[in-house]
């Protein structure tokens, strides 16, 4: 059987393909769930170093079979995962927001040890960059609360930026693309478009599938490609030359991201005269046509049971991410492995 080389020795092509398919499926699901990093899932599947190496080679127009095998398996499996589960996760967020957000907080915090292993030992530059990034996330959360960002509009430029943000989650373990989409107000619109596209394909209605494909999925896809090529190589460059500061920014982003995931909020039926999240003025005529996706969001005072449930879900999410990261941090013989190095 032909083999390929990876950082731990010769690995059969069939094994690397299976790992890549499994890791790609996990990454696709991770990109749907705010708080889980796609990079962490690839790390857990034991394919992250191969993926980074393959990505670096392909973006430099070096098309070796190994690179194409890894990227092809990861991309196909991730795409299938997103297509199959986007609708279910969107409905869960809309119908059980405080439950899902509590879980997302735990999943997000669970990514912190992954990044800390890469960042330690800490330096003053790391702490300063972490503090600045944390302050940035707090500021964005405040703007989101004031509905200055995250309002849910779906302009082509914003969708393109959202795609670039999602692509960043494939590059660095610990960074959640789903959370960035949530913060930009694009999480539900994109998942809705994916679900509509899937249902149109199931109905074999190509004309119906073209609407979400061209209006939402195409600009997002272009953003993803741009993000992988541009942002991925930029992050690689920054990690090589300003490693501590870059990882400090990532630590600050992770800690600050939970600020915007305050769980005790919910959509409420809109009233005449208000603005829906899509910017539409609500009138008597269109009141019944406002989709749940576009309902205004309001905070509420939780009951003691909800507070206890939220804390429990945070612990569950924390345990899930820590467990997955621990699997990816172990060699096949059970010994610990160092964090993956950046490609040359």
RODO-2510 file (C-alpha; in nm, 4 decimals, decimal comma):
residues 344
     n   res          X          Y          Z
     1     x     0,0000     0,0000     0,0000
     2     x     0,1328     0,3445    -0,0914
     3     x     0,2039     0,5742     0,1972
     4     x     0,2465     0,9440     0,2493
     5     x     0,4646     1,1216     0,4965
     6     x     0,3287     1,3292     0,7806
     7     x     0,4874     1,4863     1,0881
     8     x     0,4763     1,1553     1,2750
     9     x     0,6093     0,9282     1,0043
    10     x     0,4717     0,7296     0,7138
    11     x     0,0935     0,7083     0,7106
    12     x    -0,1054     0,5090     0,4511
    13     x    -0,3079     0,7177     0,2108
    14     x    -0,6234     0,5377     0,3147
    15     x    -0,5637     0,6339     0,6787
    16     x    -0,4965     0,9986     0,6003
    17     x    -0,8090     1,0059     0,3808
    18     x    -1,0253     0,8638     0,6614
    19     x    -0,8789     1,1103     0,9118
    20     x    -0,9369     1,3957     0,6696
    21     x    -1,2984     1,2940     0,6055
    22     x    -1,3675     1,2601     0,9777
    23     x    -1,1920     1,5867     1,0581
    24     x    -1,3713     1,7651     0,7748
    25     x    -1,7104     1,6482     0,9003
    26     x    -1,6264     1,7692     1,2514
    27     x    -1,5014     2,0992     1,1089
    28     x    -1,8225     2,1492     0,9111
    29     x    -2,0317     2,0934     1,2228
    30     x    -1,7988     2,3196     1,4217
    31     x    -1,8471     2,6039     1,1755
    32     x    -2,2217     2,5767     1,2370
    33     x    -2,1846     2,6005     1,6149
    34     x    -2,0633     2,9282     1,7664
    35     x    -1,7902     2,8511     2,0172
    36     x    -1,6353     2,5463     1,8507
    37     x    -1,3268     2,5986     1,6361
    38     x    -1,2935     2,4138     1,3087
    39     x    -0,9199     2,4113     1,3607
    40     x    -0,9674     2,2416     1,6972
    41     x    -1,1765     1,9695     1,5333
    42     x    -0,9037     1,9024     1,2754
    43     x    -0,6557     1,8896     1,5608
    44     x    -0,8775     1,6348     1,7355
    45     x    -0,8936     1,4189     1,4235
    46     x    -0,5142     1,4197     1,4001
    47     x    -0,5106     1,5857     1,0587
    48     x    -0,4438     1,9513     1,1460
    49     x    -0,0690     1,9542     1,0586
    50     x    -0,1431     1,7839     0,7236
    51     x    -0,4237     2,0325     0,6524
    52     x    -0,2069     2,3383     0,7246
    53     x     0,0760     2,1967     0,5135
    54     x    -0,1596     2,1149     0,2263
    55     x    -0,3260     2,4563     0,2463
    56     x     0,0099     2,6311     0,2355
    57     x     0,1191     2,4280    -0,0679
    58     x    -0,2002     2,4772    -0,2674
    59     x    -0,2118     2,8537    -0,2066
    60     x     0,1433     2,8628    -0,3465
    61     x     0,0247     2,6626    -0,6522
    62     x     0,2036     2,3430    -0,5533
    63     x    -0,0504     2,0722    -0,6384
    64     x     0,0904     1,7525    -0,4931
    65     x    -0,1339     1,4475    -0,4616
    66     x    -0,1085     1,4469    -0,0824
    67     x    -0,2218     1,8084    -0,0612
    68     x    -0,5154     1,7513    -0,2947
    69     x    -0,6187     1,4344    -0,1080
    70     x    -0,6239     1,6066     0,2313
    71     x    -0,7957     1,9243     0,1135
    72     x    -1,0437     1,7370    -0,1048
    73     x    -1,1539     1,5062     0,1765
    74     x    -1,1773     1,7890     0,4318
    75     x    -1,3711     2,0234     0,2021
    76     x    -1,6183     1,7591     0,0797
    77     x    -1,6895     1,6255     0,4287
    78     x    -1,7214     1,9767     0,5760
    79     x    -1,9601     2,0807     0,2998
    80     x    -2,1817     1,7768     0,3549
    81     x    -2,1885     1,8386     0,7297
    82     x    -2,2946     2,2000     0,6812
    83     x    -2,5580     2,1068     0,4241
    84     x    -2,7129     1,8345     0,6396
    85     x    -2,7287     2,0124     0,9763
    86     x    -2,7614     2,3866     0,9054
    87     x    -3,1412     2,3885     0,9317
    88     x    -3,1556     2,1971     1,2597
    89     x    -2,9028     2,4215     1,4320
    90     x    -3,0708     2,7380     1,3050
    91     x    -3,4057     2,6225     1,4448
    92     x    -3,2453     2,5322     1,7779
    93     x    -3,0986     2,8818     1,8112
    94     x    -3,4260     3,0511     1,7212
    95     x    -3,6461     2,8328     1,9445
    96     x    -3,4118     2,7743     2,2394
    97     x    -3,1760     3,0695     2,2320
    98     x    -3,0750     3,0795     2,6001
    99     x    -3,0071     2,7064     2,6028
   100     x    -2,7926     2,7164     2,2898
   101     x    -2,6064     3,0321     2,3935
   102     x    -2,5216     2,8769     2,7317
   103     x    -2,3780     2,5753     2,5523
   104     x    -2,1895     2,8043     2,3124
   105     x    -2,0260     2,9877     2,6061
   106     x    -1,8893     2,6614     2,7431
   107     x    -1,7716     2,5485     2,4016
   108     x    -1,5966     2,8815     2,3499
   109     x    -1,4154     2,8769     2,6845
   110     x    -1,3067     2,5186     2,6181
   111     x    -1,0977     2,6422     2,3254
   112     x    -0,8828     2,8569     2,5547
   113     x    -0,6456     2,5783     2,6710
   114     x    -0,5796     2,4865     2,3066
   115     x    -0,4549     2,8369     2,2356
   116     x    -0,2751     2,8668     2,5700
   117     x    -0,0641     2,5607     2,4902
   118     x     0,0532     2,7435     2,1798
   119     x     0,1020     3,0751     2,3597
   120     x     0,2867     2,9848     2,6813
   121     x     0,5140     3,0965     2,8336
   122     x     0,3402     3,4318     2,8530
   123     x     0,5253     3,7552     2,7799
   124     x     0,4309     4,1204     2,8410
   125     x     0,3539     4,1540     2,4693
   126     x     0,1132     3,8622     2,4895
   127     x    -0,0765     4,0123     2,7842
   128     x    -0,0966     4,3552     2,6212
   129     x    -0,2295     4,2173     2,2913
   130     x    -0,4734     3,9931     2,4802
   131     x    -0,6064     4,2921     2,6760
   132     x    -0,6514     4,4966     2,3585
   133     x    -0,8321     4,2120     2,1825
   134     x    -1,0536     4,1565     2,4866
   135     x    -1,1425     4,5273     2,4916
   136     x    -1,2251     4,5078     2,1198
   137     x    -1,4652     4,2189     2,1767
   138     x    -1,6310     4,4011     2,4659
   139     x    -1,6725     4,7051     2,2424
   140     x    -1,8273     4,4937     1,9671
   141     x    -2,0648     4,3355     2,2188
   142     x    -2,1749     4,6838     2,3286
   143     x    -2,2306     4,7867     1,9672
   144     x    -2,4280     4,4667     1,9156
   145     x    -2,6396     4,5481     2,2209
   146     x    -2,7110     4,8918     2,0730
   147     x    -2,7924     4,7187     1,7417
   148     x    -2,5170     4,9102     1,5617
   149     x    -2,3634     4,5792     1,4490
   150     x    -2,5177     4,2344     1,4232
   151     x    -2,8547     4,3601     1,3043
   152     x    -2,8928     4,0801     1,0562
   153     x    -2,8683     4,2689     0,7270
   154     x    -2,7299     4,0634     0,4425
   155     x    -2,5518     4,3056     0,2088
   156     x    -2,3079     4,1484    -0,0337
   157     x    -2,0063     4,3142     0,1316
   158     x    -2,1126     4,1999     0,4786
   159     x    -2,1675     3,8456     0,3520
   160     x    -1,8239     3,8519     0,1904
   161     x    -1,6680     3,9678     0,5197
   162     x    -1,8618     3,6973     0,7025
   163     x    -1,7126     3,4376     0,4692
   164     x    -1,3629     3,5655     0,5415
   165     x    -1,4351     3,5512     0,9146
   166     x    -1,5564     3,1939     0,8851
   167     x    -1,2437     3,0984     0,6911
   168     x    -1,0237     3,2175     0,9774
   169     x    -1,1669     2,9405     1,1952
   170     x    -1,0104     2,6822     0,9638
   171     x    -0,6644     2,8283     1,0185
   172     x    -0,6240     2,8677     1,3943
   173     x    -0,7407     2,6225     1,6621
   174     x    -0,9564     2,7922     1,9226
   175     x    -1,1125     3,0556     1,6954
   176     x    -1,4820     3,0016     1,6238
   177     x    -1,6095     3,1095     1,2840
   178     x    -1,9675     3,0454     1,3954
   179     x    -1,9302     3,2965     1,6766
   180     x    -1,7887     3,5590     1,4407
   181     x    -2,0896     3,5059     1,2124
   182     x    -2,3179     3,5431     1,5155
   183     x    -2,1471     3,8677     1,6124
   184     x    -2,1791     4,0034     1,2576
   185     x    -2,5482     3,9136     1,2538
   186     x    -2,4965     3,6680     0,9662
   187     x    -2,5314     3,3377     1,1512
   188     x    -2,9057     3,2825     1,1040
   189     x    -2,9250     3,4357     0,7515
   190     x    -2,6446     3,2116     0,6238
   191     x    -2,7836     2,8967     0,7871
   192     x    -3,1275     2,9843     0,6487
   193     x    -2,9825     3,0174     0,2980
   194     x    -2,8008     2,6836     0,3312
   195     x    -3,1219     2,5145     0,4456
   196     x    -3,3241     2,6705     0,1617
   197     x    -3,0624     2,5588    -0,0879
   198     x    -3,0738     2,2034     0,0495
   199     x    -3,4547     2,1878     0,0387
   200     x    -3,4584     2,3211    -0,3189
   201     x    -3,2101     2,0528    -0,4246
   202     x    -3,4206     1,7850    -0,2554
   203     x    -3,7212     1,9115    -0,4508
   204     x    -3,5067     1,9176    -0,7673
   205     x    -3,6021     2,2814    -0,8179
   206     x    -3,2862     2,4346    -0,9631
   207     x    -3,4519     2,7739    -1,0180
   208     x    -3,5488     2,7929    -0,6503
   209     x    -3,1991     2,6883    -0,5439
   210     x    -3,0398     2,9687    -0,7448
   211     x    -3,1857     3,2448    -0,5250
   212     x    -3,0038     3,1581    -0,1983
   213     x    -2,7050     3,0344    -0,3965
   214     x    -2,6479     3,3654    -0,5758
   215     x    -2,7706     3,6120    -0,3130
   216     x    -2,6044     3,4588    -0,0045
   217     x    -2,3908     3,1504    -0,0640
   218     x    -2,1874     3,2903    -0,3553
   219     x    -2,0588     3,6031    -0,1728
   220     x    -1,9973     3,3966     0,1402
   221     x    -1,8097     3,1376    -0,0647
   222     x    -1,5951     3,4049    -0,2301
   223     x    -1,5186     3,5411     0,1160
   224     x    -1,4173     3,1958     0,2367
   225     x    -1,1799     3,1454    -0,0563
   226     x    -1,0311     3,4915    -0,0071
   227     x    -0,9994     3,4318     0,3644
   228     x    -0,8199     3,1020     0,3193
   229     x    -0,5724     3,2460     0,0701
   230     x    -0,5171     3,5946     0,2137
   231     x    -0,6021     3,5730     0,5833
   232     x    -0,4535     3,2260     0,6184
   233     x    -0,1165     3,3274     0,4785
   234     x    -0,1245     3,6558     0,6716
   235     x    -0,1869     3,4729     0,9986
   236     x     0,0902     3,2295     0,9170
   237     x     0,3255     3,5237     0,8560
   238     x     0,2212     3,6959     1,1794
   239     x     0,2660     3,3766     1,3803
   240     x     0,6175     3,3360     1,2484
   241     x     0,7246     3,6940     1,3156
   242     x     0,4994     3,8101     1,6014
   243     x     0,3981     3,4804     1,7573
   244     x     0,3339     3,5941     2,1147
   245     x     0,1402     3,9053     2,0157
   246     x    -0,0715     3,7143     1,7625
   247     x    -0,1535     3,4367     2,0077
   248     x    -0,2263     3,6996     2,2719
   249     x    -0,4837     3,8528     2,0392
   250     x    -0,6408     3,5089     1,9990
   251     x    -0,6571     3,4604     2,3771
   252     x    -0,8264     3,7984     2,4145
   253     x    -1,0740     3,7215     2,1370
   254     x    -1,1703     3,3943     2,3017
   255     x    -1,2220     3,5449     2,6457
   256     x    -1,4040     3,8475     2,5092
   257     x    -1,6290     3,6473     2,2802
   258     x    -1,8399     3,5172     2,5685
   259     x    -1,9477     3,8758     2,6463
   260     x    -2,1580     3,8793     2,3314
   261     x    -2,3136     3,5413     2,4126
   262     x    -2,5206     3,6526     2,7124
   263     x    -2,7675     3,3651     2,7186
   264     x    -3,0801     3,5201     2,8633
   265     x    -3,2203     3,6809     2,5527
   266     x    -3,4961     3,5787     2,3188
   267     x    -3,6794     3,6806     2,0080
   268     x    -4,0193     3,8402     2,0642
   269     x    -4,3082     3,8947     1,8256
   270     x    -4,2681     4,2362     1,6604
   271     x    -4,5132     4,5234     1,6943
   272     x    -4,6449     4,7637     1,4355
   273     x    -4,4125     5,0613     1,3901
   274     x    -4,0950     4,8772     1,4912
   275     x    -3,8108     4,7767     1,2643
   276     x    -3,7477     4,4099     1,2018
   277     x    -3,3872     4,2839     1,2124
   278     x    -3,3768     4,2956     0,8338
   279     x    -3,4468     4,6721     0,8465
   280     x    -3,8070     4,6430     0,7266
   281     x    -4,0641     4,8712     0,8888
   282     x    -4,3406     4,6613     1,0423
   283     x    -4,6906     4,7529     0,9331
   284     x    -5,0326     4,5991     0,9858
   285     x    -5,0105     4,4531     0,6367
   286     x    -4,6729     4,2802     0,6725
   287     x    -4,6857     4,1939     1,0439
   288     x    -4,7882     3,8345     0,9810
   289     x    -4,5182     3,7945     0,7142
   290     x    -4,2206     3,8772     0,9395
   291     x    -4,0173     3,5596     0,9764
   292     x    -3,8977     3,4463     1,3176
   293     x    -3,5424     3,5027     1,1947
   294     x    -3,6179     3,8774     1,1856
   295     x    -3,7923     3,9166     1,5220
   296     x    -3,6422     4,1769     1,7586
   297     x    -3,4180     4,0368     2,0340
   298     x    -3,4734     4,1309     2,3984
   299     x    -3,3147     4,0294     2,7280
   300     x    -3,5176     3,8741     3,0073
   301     x    -3,4729     3,8019     3,3780
   302     x    -3,4007     3,4315     3,4191
   303     x    -3,5605     3,2080     3,6785
   304     x    -3,3370     3,0233     3,9287
   305     x    -3,3909     2,7072     3,7259
   306     x    -3,2729     2,8770     3,4075
   307     x    -2,9639     3,0128     3,5832
   308     x    -2,8796     2,6643     3,7115
   309     x    -2,9506     2,5128     3,3720
   310     x    -2,7292     2,7692     3,1988
   311     x    -2,4405     2,6983     3,4358
   312     x    -2,4823     2,3254     3,3764
   313     x    -2,4831     2,3707     2,9992
   314     x    -2,1727     2,5901     3,0190
   315     x    -1,9965     2,3091     3,2060
   316     x    -2,1162     2,0555     2,9459
   317     x    -1,9893     2,2699     2,6574
   318     x    -1,6600     2,3263     2,8350
   319     x    -1,6197     1,9519     2,8851
   320     x    -1,6968     1,8743     2,5200
   321     x    -1,4349     2,1107     2,3797
   322     x    -1,1737     2,0128     2,6391
   323     x    -1,2373     1,6449     2,5653
   324     x    -1,2061     1,6870     2,1904
   325     x    -0,8912     1,8955     2,2316
   326     x    -0,7415     1,6311     2,4634
   327     x    -0,8010     1,3617     2,1992
   328     x    -0,6289     1,5703     1,9352
   329     x    -0,3409     1,6475     2,1734
   330     x    -0,2499     1,2806     2,2133
   331     x    -0,0346     1,0657     1,9882
   332     x    -0,1678     0,7264     1,8782
   333     x     0,0370     0,5646     2,1591
   334     x    -0,1317     0,7923     2,4124
   335     x     0,1601     1,0269     2,4801
   336     x     0,1236     1,4011     2,4566
   337     x     0,2132     1,5805     2,1361
   338     x     0,3321     1,9321     2,0933
   339     x     0,1201     2,1946     1,9286
   340     x     0,1399     2,1811     1,5491
   341     x     0,4026     2,3966     1,3939
   342     x     0,3365     2,6450     1,1211
   343     x     0,4250     2,5408     0,7658
   344     x     0,7511     2,6653     0,6233
***
